[in-house]
Amino acid sequence: MGPRAGAGARRARGAGGAGRARGARGAAGGAAGGAGRGLAWGRGRGGAGGGGRGGPFRARGGRGGACPPPGGPAALWAAEGPAPGPAPPLGAALRPAAGAALGLALLAALNRAAPALPLVGPLHRAGAPFLLASFATLTGLLYCLPESPACRLWNIVVGHVVGAASGLLWVGALGPGPPAACAGLATCVALMLATRSAHPPGFALVLILCQSPGARLLGGLWLLYPGLAGALLLWGVARLLAPRGAGGGGRGGA
């Protein structure tokens, strides 16, 4: 075999080995992507459940073609069932339950006193609400998921302001109704992601403003009252009652 023929054979073997390596990497990427347990928005071509470049559960370059999705009831239960680990004992669960009751009791007392307050009293007497459904959502977060980033003070303050401002913007522009609700919720998603302030109770403020004529009586006060004011009270009670050493929200971003 001449020198040129030998060099051509070596190049052919090298190209074949590279193709096999790319095929193996593609298959591994497809299997790893398909085995992801949670939702992953915007992680690029190998996002959650997406696998390699060829689309969901497909790995380009390998002889096998498409990789089957990880399935079966056991896999679904492991991904979507209860979080691993034992449940807390009854005594440990009673403390956060008592804290939740105390926080809502304080809000109920303020609700009774609200019509007599100097600035907002006339608005409450005209029908503006004080107790909001978002307080129940925040209570669940504070006492059931205290390490969630949504329970951080940043998320509570910015998330409530974003939700209230989005509702005021679109209700003012479109009037109360489904279009304003859809636009307001979409605005909330974009702004909370941009400011790392994801906070579920803030989304509720958009729907409350769309559905409650009494809430619209508050006008610009809706930015801070009663949603943010009540949320700060609940947060303060939860932090005072938290066991020593318990942090305020998880390390992960929103």
Rosetta silent file (secondary structure, phi, psi, omega in degrees, C-alpha in Angstrom):
SEQUENCE: MGPRAGAGARRARGAGGAGRARGARGAAGGAAGGAGRGLAWGRGRGGAGGGGRGGPFRARGGRGGACPPPGGPAALWAAEGPAPGPAPPLGAALRPAAGAALGLALLAALNRAAPALPLVGPLHRAGAPFLLASFATLTGLLYCLPESPACRLWNIVVGHVVGAASGLLWVGALGPGPPAACAGLATCVALMLATRSAHPPGFALVLILCQSPGARLLGGLWLLYPGLAGALLLWGVARLLAPRGAGGGGRGGA
SCORE:     score description
SCORE:     0.000 S_00000001
   1 L     0.000  129.941 -178.946    0.000    0.000    0.000 S_00000001
   2 L   -72.530  168.638 -179.824    1.428    3.367   -1.007 S_00000001
   3 H   -60.626  -40.142 -178.642    1.854    6.312    1.333 S_00000001
   4 H   -66.323  -41.786  179.584   -1.179    8.117   -0.083 S_00000001
   5 H   -64.339  -39.958  178.966   -3.420    5.078    0.260 S_00000001
   6 H   -63.365  -41.355  178.687   -2.217    4.527    3.856 S_00000001
   7 H   -64.863  -38.943  178.150   -2.972    8.153    4.781 S_00000001
   8 H   -64.216  -39.780  178.715   -6.443    7.873    3.236 S_00000001
   9 H   -65.147  -39.044  178.741   -7.187    4.735    5.220 S_00000001
  10 H   -65.514  -40.009  178.200   -6.085    6.398    8.438 S_00000001
  11 H   -63.999  -39.279  179.722   -8.324    9.408    7.741 S_00000001
  12 H   -64.784  -43.452  178.087  -11.275    7.124    7.049 S_00000001
  13 H   -63.448  -39.550  178.151  -10.729    5.220   10.302 S_00000001
  14 H   -62.865  -42.798  179.705  -10.455    8.517   12.208 S_00000001
  15 H   -65.098  -38.751  178.575  -13.696    9.852   10.693 S_00000001
  16 H   -65.171  -40.953  178.168  -15.509    6.617   11.529 S_00000001
  17 H   -64.644  -39.452  178.206  -14.298    6.729   15.140 S_00000001
  18 H   -64.512  -39.630  178.723  -15.385   10.358   15.514 S_00000001
  19 H   -63.300  -41.550  178.583  -18.828    9.519   14.128 S_00000001
  20 H   -65.224  -38.036  179.183  -19.241    6.670   16.600 S_00000001
  21 H   -65.191  -41.142  177.929  -18.155    8.947   19.476 S_00000001
  22 H   -64.754  -38.943  178.194  -20.660   11.616   18.446 S_00000001
  23 H   -62.959  -40.709  179.105  -23.400    9.004   18.237 S_00000001
  24 H   -66.192  -40.846  178.481  -22.589    7.750   21.755 S_00000001
  25 H   -64.903  -39.889  178.762  -22.570   11.273   23.138 S_00000001
  26 H   -62.971  -41.839  178.986  -25.920   12.017   21.475 S_00000001
  27 H   -65.037  -40.892  178.633  -27.492    8.871   22.935 S_00000001
  28 H   -64.724  -39.708  178.688  -26.157    9.685   26.399 S_00000001
  29 H   -64.139  -40.006  179.194  -27.478   13.240   26.133 S_00000001
  30 H   -64.124  -42.112 -179.606  -30.925   11.994   25.116 S_00000001
  31 H   -67.169  -40.909 -179.214  -31.108    9.560   28.041 S_00000001
  32 H   -67.166  -40.672  179.489  -29.910   12.138   30.562 S_00000001
  33 H   -66.271  -38.250 -178.253  -32.322   14.776   29.306 S_00000001
  34 H   -70.854  -22.077 -177.502  -35.269   12.377   29.348 S_00000001
  35 L   -87.029    1.411 -179.552  -34.544   11.317   32.916 S_00000001
  36 L   -61.422  140.788 -173.950  -34.899   14.824   34.326 S_00000001
  37 L   -92.886  -29.070 -174.394  -37.380   14.947   37.192 S_00000001
  38 L  -113.129  175.077  175.734  -38.492   18.582   37.228 S_00000001
  39 L   -79.784  137.628  179.013  -39.539   21.219   34.744 S_00000001
  40 L  -133.419  102.505 -176.898  -36.654   23.252   33.349 S_00000001
  41 L   -85.628  131.811  171.235  -37.692   26.269   31.297 S_00000001
  42 L    69.720   35.076  177.987  -35.206   27.738   28.856 S_00000001
  43 L   -94.027   15.785  176.783  -32.282   25.370   29.427 S_00000001
  44 L    89.641 -160.665 -171.832  -31.340   25.221   25.766 S_00000001
  45 L   -69.973  -25.557 -178.576  -31.465   22.297   23.396 S_00000001
  46 L  -101.926   37.831 -173.831  -30.985   19.665   26.035 S_00000001
  47 L   -66.408 -175.379 -173.521  -33.752   20.929   28.318 S_00000001
  48 L   -60.380  128.611  177.579  -35.927   18.908   30.621 S_00000001
  49 L    70.651   -3.405 -172.791  -37.280   15.843   28.962 S_00000001
  50 L   -88.662  -29.561 -179.527  -35.923   17.048   25.654 S_00000001
  51 E    75.194 -144.224 -175.322  -32.809   14.963   25.300 S_00000001
  52 L   -79.897 -161.518 -172.967  -30.391   15.733   22.481 S_00000001
  53 L   -71.180  -18.259 -171.426  -30.724   18.042   19.513 S_00000001
  54 L   -82.661    9.315  179.741  -33.172   15.876   17.625 S_00000001
  55 L   107.194 -175.841 -176.911  -36.212   16.716   19.794 S_00000001
  56 L   -58.569  126.826  173.598  -37.860   14.925   22.719 S_00000001
  57 L    58.703   26.038  179.565  -36.279   11.593   23.554 S_00000001
  58 E  -121.960  134.894  177.520  -34.271   11.537   20.300 S_00000001
  59 L  -120.778  119.034 -177.861  -30.518   11.250   20.015 S_00000001
  60 L   -84.813  141.279  175.080  -28.977   11.965   16.648 S_00000001
  61 L   106.944  -23.708 -179.818  -25.942   10.064   15.543 S_00000001
  62 L   -90.342  158.416 -178.646  -26.612    6.737   17.282 S_00000001
  63 L   -72.882  -21.302 -173.560  -27.814    3.625   15.559 S_00000001
  64 L   -74.087  -14.596 -179.817  -30.755    3.204   17.917 S_00000001
  65 L    79.875 -108.392 -176.320  -32.709    6.167   16.506 S_00000001
  66 E  -101.855  137.666  176.045  -35.128    7.340   19.231 S_00000001
  67 L   -88.918  129.748 -179.884  -34.664    6.663   22.933 S_00000001
  68 L   -67.660  145.906  178.932  -37.939    5.691   24.626 S_00000001
  69 L   -66.466  145.294  174.839  -39.090    8.027   27.388 S_00000001
  70 L   -66.209  121.724 -173.069  -38.531    6.847   30.940 S_00000001
  71 L  -137.600 -164.969 -177.783  -41.980    5.684   31.921 S_00000001
  72 L    97.938  152.215 -179.830  -44.031    3.477   34.074 S_00000001
  73 H   -59.145  -35.121 -177.864  -46.024    4.233   37.200 S_00000001
  74 H   -65.896  -41.623  179.068  -42.948    3.923   39.416 S_00000001
  75 H   -66.626  -40.869  178.403  -41.033    6.584   37.498 S_00000001
  76 H   -63.921  -40.923  179.366  -44.049    8.900   37.476 S_00000001
  77 H   -66.150  -39.490  179.698  -44.562    8.423   41.218 S_00000001
  78 H   -65.167  -34.607 -177.770  -40.883    9.091   41.919 S_00000001
  79 H   -83.658  -35.716 -171.070  -40.990   12.309   39.899 S_00000001
  80 H  -118.290   -1.571  179.479  -44.418   13.650   40.876 S_00000001
  81 L   -81.985 -165.686  179.894  -45.280   11.922   44.165 S_00000001
  82 L   -60.257  151.003  176.846  -44.501   13.120   47.694 S_00000001
  83 L   -62.951  145.805 -179.492  -41.040   14.466   48.377 S_00000001
  84 L   -66.332  154.082  179.649  -38.688   11.827   49.767 S_00000001
  85 L   112.307  158.426 -178.829  -38.134   11.642   53.496 S_00000001
  86 L   -74.748  153.694  174.300  -40.276   11.012   56.541 S_00000001
  87 L   -73.198  150.304  179.180  -43.164   13.245   57.523 S_00000001
  88 L   -67.603  152.654  176.209  -42.577   15.420   60.603 S_00000001
  89 L   -65.095  162.181 -175.625  -43.966   14.185   63.901 S_00000001
  90 H   -58.944  -39.844 -179.912  -47.291   15.571   65.059 S_00000001
  91 H   -61.597  -39.097  178.958  -45.655   17.789   67.666 S_00000001
  92 H   -70.512  -26.974  179.391  -43.441   19.426   65.052 S_00000001
  93 H   -80.350  -23.259 -177.907  -46.446   20.050   62.800 S_00000001
  94 H   -71.152  -31.235 -178.990  -48.479   21.716   65.551 S_00000001
  95 H   -64.111  -51.905  176.001  -46.071   24.620   65.922 S_00000001
  96 H   -64.547  -30.778  176.768  -46.413   25.932   62.363 S_00000001
  97 H   -63.811  -41.271  177.700  -50.161   25.250   62.508 S_00000001
  98 H   -65.990  -37.868  177.113  -50.406   27.461   65.595 S_00000001
  99 H   -63.829  -39.907  177.775  -48.335   30.138   63.863 S_00000001
 100 H   -63.181  -43.044  178.896  -50.638   30.110   60.871 S_00000001
 101 H   -64.059  -40.126  179.754  -53.670   30.489   63.119 S_00000001
 102 H   -64.164  -45.406 -179.919  -52.026   33.357   65.028 S_00000001
 103 H   -60.889  -44.688  179.125  -51.136   35.263   61.861 S_00000001
 104 H   -69.079  -31.421  176.669  -54.627   34.966   60.423 S_00000001
 105 H   -65.326  -39.665  176.855  -56.152   35.903   63.788 S_00000001
 106 H   -64.060  -40.986  177.391  -54.137   39.128   63.789 S_00000001
 107 H   -65.229  -37.106  177.802  -55.310   39.899   60.265 S_00000001
 108 H   -64.655  -37.961  177.158  -58.906   39.198   61.280 S_00000001
 109 H   -64.757  -41.301  176.983  -58.549   41.661   64.171 S_00000001
 110 H   -66.356  -32.901  178.007  -57.210   44.295   61.787 S_00000001
 111 H   -63.141  -38.866  177.620  -60.069   43.542   59.428 S_00000001
 112 H   -68.906  -32.899 -178.484  -62.549   44.404   62.171 S_00000001
 113 H   -85.520  -14.061 -173.079  -60.660   47.613   62.959 S_00000001
 114 H   -57.110  -41.420 -179.301  -60.130   48.648   59.315 S_00000001
 115 H   -62.242  -17.789  179.920  -63.381   50.662   58.929 S_00000001
 116 H   -96.987   -1.727 -179.555  -62.257   52.932   61.781 S_00000001
 117 L   -69.049  148.478 -171.583  -58.780   53.640   60.408 S_00000001
 118 L   -68.212  -40.601 -174.005  -58.202   57.304   59.491 S_00000001
 119 L   -90.306  -45.958 -173.571  -57.046   57.020   55.874 S_00000001
 120 L  -100.497   -6.061 -179.068  -58.573   53.841   54.537 S_00000001
 121 H   -53.868  -49.258  178.882  -61.567   53.587   56.852 S_00000001
 122 H   -59.786  -34.694  178.511  -63.990   55.316   54.450 S_00000001
 123 H   -67.396  -40.197  177.779  -62.862   53.003   51.647 S_00000001
 124 H   -67.839  -37.329  178.329  -63.480   49.920   53.781 S_00000001
 125 H   -67.277  -24.404  177.588  -66.884   51.224   54.801 S_00000001
 126 L   -84.807   -7.211  176.554  -67.652   51.626   51.095 S_00000001
 127 L   123.673    0.675  178.526  -66.765   47.991   50.432 S_00000001
 128 L   -68.848  133.388 -177.831  -62.987   47.762   50.008 S_00000001
 129 L   -81.307  157.084  170.361  -61.732   44.407   51.365 S_00000001
 130 L  -113.291  -49.571  178.137  -58.953   43.899   53.871 S_00000001
 131 L   -76.430  121.619 -177.477  -58.736   40.106   54.138 S_00000001
 132 L  -114.264  152.033  177.035  -57.499   38.781   50.799 S_00000001
 133 H   -62.773  -26.811  179.389  -57.278   35.251   49.453 S_00000001
 134 H   -63.112  -24.584  178.323  -53.571   35.845   48.818 S_00000001
 135 H   -65.633  -35.659  177.925  -53.005   35.814   52.606 S_00000001
 136 H   -67.016  -40.743  177.731  -54.022   32.157   52.716 S_00000001
 137 H   -62.507  -44.465  179.852  -51.572   31.314   49.932 S_00000001
 138 H   -64.991  -37.937  177.942  -48.749   33.130   51.700 S_00000001
 139 H   -60.772  -43.823  177.289  -49.565   31.380   54.982 S_00000001
 140 H   -60.536  -40.733  178.228  -49.235   28.003   53.281 S_00000001
 141 H   -65.167  -45.998 -174.611  -45.859   28.973   51.855 S_00000001
 142 H   -64.384  -33.930 -172.895  -44.502   30.357   55.124 S_00000001
 143 H  -107.237  -20.513  177.285  -45.414   27.333   57.229 S_00000001
 144 H  -101.201  -30.475  179.587  -45.355   24.436   54.770 S_00000001
 145 L  -130.774   59.245 -173.419  -42.472   25.518   52.515 S_00000001
 146 L   -65.743  -22.023  179.278  -40.468   27.944   54.688 S_00000001
 147 L   -88.683    2.785  178.969  -37.232   27.277   52.775 S_00000001
 148 L   -69.361  141.267  174.179  -38.784   28.224   49.445 S_00000001
 149 H   -56.961  -25.526  179.395  -37.266   31.297   47.766 S_00000001
 150 H   -64.241  -16.891 -179.956  -40.828   32.629   47.518 S_00000001
 151 H   -92.278   -0.492  176.174  -40.726   33.177   51.298 S_00000001
 152 L   -68.440  151.638 -179.994  -37.763   35.532   51.174 S_00000001
 153 H   -61.038  -36.948  177.646  -38.454   39.134   52.105 S_00000001
 154 H   -58.995  -48.180 -178.002  -37.279   40.241   48.647 S_00000001
 155 H   -64.995  -38.871 -179.189  -39.780   37.980   46.940 S_00000001
 156 H   -65.007  -47.957 -176.392  -42.604   39.031   49.240 S_00000001
 157 H   -69.975  -54.770 -176.316  -42.058   42.765   48.785 S_00000001
 158 H   -67.524  -39.418  179.801  -41.155   42.840   45.089 S_00000001
 159 H   -62.658  -40.070  178.225  -43.616   40.082   44.184 S_00000001
 160 H   -68.608  -41.864  179.966  -46.518   41.906   45.797 S_00000001
 161 H   -64.818  -41.509  178.530  -45.609   45.238   44.208 S_00000001
 162 H   -62.179  -46.150 -179.769  -45.217   43.584   40.780 S_00000001
 163 H   -62.822  -44.911 -179.583  -48.573   41.812   41.105 S_00000001
 164 H   -66.209  -42.494 -179.431  -50.414   44.902   42.293 S_00000001
 165 H   -66.448  -38.555  178.080  -48.831   47.142   39.658 S_00000001
 166 H   -63.534  -41.822  177.850  -49.602   44.666   36.861 S_00000001
 167 H   -63.746  -45.385  179.676  -53.232   44.516   37.934 S_00000001
 168 H   -62.620  -40.273 -178.135  -53.558   48.297   38.152 S_00000001
 169 H   -61.869  -51.631 -171.600  -51.921   48.756   34.755 S_00000001
 170 H   -82.792  -30.030  173.163  -54.099   46.361   32.797 S_00000001
 171 H   -67.016  -37.754  176.205  -57.363   46.947   34.621 S_00000001
 172 H   -66.850  -33.781 -177.019  -56.850   50.645   33.969 S_00000001
 173 H   -83.286  -39.453 -172.681  -56.061   50.014   30.309 S_00000001
 174 H  -113.278   -9.959 -173.524  -58.606   47.308   29.464 S_00000001
 175 L    82.685  160.335 -179.880  -61.118   47.425   32.270 S_00000001
 176 L   -66.663  136.541 -179.955  -61.853   44.529   34.611 S_00000001
 177 L   156.002  178.060 -178.132  -62.303   41.247   32.811 S_00000001
 178 H   -58.129  -40.825  178.713  -60.499   38.240   31.338 S_00000001
 179 H   -59.523  -42.962  178.806  -58.288   40.236   28.910 S_00000001
 180 H   -66.097  -36.889  178.701  -56.906   42.352   31.745 S_00000001
 181 H   -64.422  -45.462 -179.945  -56.424   39.254   33.895 S_00000001
 182 H   -63.435  -46.720 -179.770  -54.497   37.425   31.149 S_00000001
 183 H   -64.998  -39.357  179.687  -52.312   40.414   30.348 S_00000001
 184 H   -65.289  -42.329  179.035  -51.700   41.101   34.031 S_00000001
 185 H   -67.040  -38.915  177.233  -50.656   37.537   34.794 S_00000001
 186 H   -63.518  -39.807  177.482  -48.359   37.452   31.768 S_00000001
 187 H   -64.039  -40.251  177.335  -46.765   40.702   32.916 S_00000001
 188 H   -59.153  -46.454 -179.175  -46.294   39.233   36.384 S_00000001
 189 H   -58.795  -48.201 -177.142  -44.497   36.195   34.997 S_00000001
 190 H   -63.248  -46.502 -175.453  -42.116   38.316   32.917 S_00000001
 191 H   -72.163  -37.599  179.344  -41.331   40.832   35.659 S_00000001
 192 H   -68.675  -36.139  174.931  -40.966   38.297   38.455 S_00000001
 193 H   -66.541  -40.633 -178.159  -38.558   36.251   36.369 S_00000001
 194 H   -67.558  -32.014 -177.861  -36.603   39.380   35.453 S_00000001
 195 H  -102.229    4.981 -179.349  -36.350   40.513   39.091 S_00000001
 196 L    53.950   47.669 -175.783  -35.948   37.026   40.617 S_00000001
 197 L  -129.366   35.038 -178.830  -38.990   37.686   42.784 S_00000001
 198 L   -55.381  126.284 -174.859  -41.344   34.795   42.000 S_00000001
 199 L  -153.392  101.738 -174.924  -44.119   34.957   44.589 S_00000001
 200 H   -53.001  -41.594  179.304  -47.441   33.126   44.031 S_00000001
 201 H   -59.802  -25.875  177.859  -49.560   35.431   46.250 S_00000001
 202 H   -64.795  -33.594  177.302  -48.549   38.346   44.033 S_00000001
 203 H   -64.712  -34.470 -178.275  -50.306   36.720   41.080 S_00000001
 204 H   -63.013  -28.435 -178.392  -53.503   36.541   43.104 S_00000001
 205 H   -63.174  -30.500  178.130  -53.575   40.329   43.402 S_00000001
 206 H   -65.175  -48.701 -177.678  -54.206   40.604   39.661 S_00000001
 207 H   -68.507  -38.171  178.825  -57.297   38.393   39.761 S_00000001
 208 H   -60.055  -44.241 -179.015  -58.599   39.975   42.965 S_00000001
 209 H   -65.761  -35.429  179.419  -58.408   43.415   41.380 S_00000001
 210 H   -69.928  -33.363 -171.499  -60.160   42.171   38.231 S_00000001
 211 H   -99.612  -15.839 -173.741  -62.979   40.470   40.130 S_00000001
 212 L  -111.902  109.712  174.276  -63.572   42.743   43.125 S_00000001
 213 H   -61.484  -31.830  178.182  -65.165   46.174   42.625 S_00000001
 214 H   -64.972  -38.596  178.980  -64.332   46.904   46.267 S_00000001
 215 H   -63.424  -33.785 -179.128  -60.626   46.312   45.670 S_00000001
 216 H   -71.702  -14.471  174.778  -60.680   48.836   42.833 S_00000001
 217 L   -65.972  -24.374 -176.799  -61.865   51.482   45.293 S_00000001
 218 L   -74.835  -19.185  177.407  -58.369   51.516   46.788 S_00000001
 219 H    58.298 -132.989 -178.504  -56.820   52.870   43.586 S_00000001
 220 H   -64.702  -21.146  176.436  -53.073   53.417   43.902 S_00000001
 221 H   -60.878  -20.486 -179.131  -53.105   52.235   47.510 S_00000001
 222 H   -59.126  -24.357  178.034  -53.430   48.728   46.070 S_00000001
 223 H   -59.803  -35.549 -173.754  -49.668   48.757   45.499 S_00000001
 224 L  -120.514  -20.904 -171.044  -49.007   48.609   49.241 S_00000001
 225 L  -141.367  138.485   -2.231  -52.306   47.992   50.995 S_00000001
 226 L   -90.173   -4.626 -172.538  -53.750   45.674   52.073 S_00000001
 227 H   -60.674  -56.871 -177.352  -51.786   42.979   50.195 S_00000001
 228 H   -68.683  -40.545  179.686  -48.217   43.972   51.007 S_00000001
 229 H   -60.729  -46.678  178.560  -49.039   45.291   54.486 S_00000001
 230 H   -67.091  -35.615  178.834  -50.777   42.066   55.475 S_00000001
 231 H   -64.602  -40.070  178.495  -48.043   39.956   53.886 S_00000001
 232 H   -65.569  -36.419  176.470  -45.358   41.701   55.941 S_00000001
 233 H   -63.904  -45.878  179.075  -47.337   41.040   59.115 S_00000001
 234 H   -62.723  -41.291  179.031  -47.629   37.340   58.266 S_00000001
 235 H   -62.648  -42.664  179.838  -43.927   37.157   57.406 S_00000001
 236 H   -63.438  -42.686  177.900  -42.974   38.800   60.691 S_00000001
 237 H   -62.476  -43.818 -179.400  -45.081   36.401   62.740 S_00000001
 238 H   -63.101  -38.904 -179.840  -43.610   33.410   60.901 S_00000001
 239 H   -71.245  -35.458  177.950  -40.045   34.607   61.489 S_00000001
 240 H   -66.831  -34.660 -176.990  -40.677   35.247   65.182 S_00000001
 241 H   -91.541   -6.692 -177.704  -42.090   31.757   65.645 S_00000001
 242 L   -66.232  144.367  175.863  -39.540   29.967   63.462 S_00000001
 243 L   -58.150  149.118 -178.934  -37.200   27.585   65.309 S_00000001
 244 L   -60.246  133.743 -178.768  -33.816   29.068   66.104 S_00000001
 245 L    93.505  -10.329  178.456  -31.459   28.646   63.174 S_00000001
 246 L   -75.805  134.131 -176.244  -34.250   28.392   60.604 S_00000001
 247 L   -87.736  175.397  179.139  -33.499   30.568   57.598 S_00000001
 248 L  -106.968   76.167  178.100  -35.697   32.838   55.558 S_00000001
 249 L   102.829  154.393 -177.848  -36.045   31.113   52.250 S_00000001
 250 L   -75.161  171.803 -179.114  -33.955   28.668   50.321 S_00000001
 251 L   -78.059  -25.148 -175.975  -30.645   29.349   48.707 S_00000001
 252 L   -70.878  151.354  178.383  -31.906   28.858   45.220 S_00000001
 253 L   -74.653  172.126 -179.748  -33.005   31.820   43.153 S_00000001
 254 L   -78.969    0.000    0.000  -36.529   32.525   42.056 S_00000001
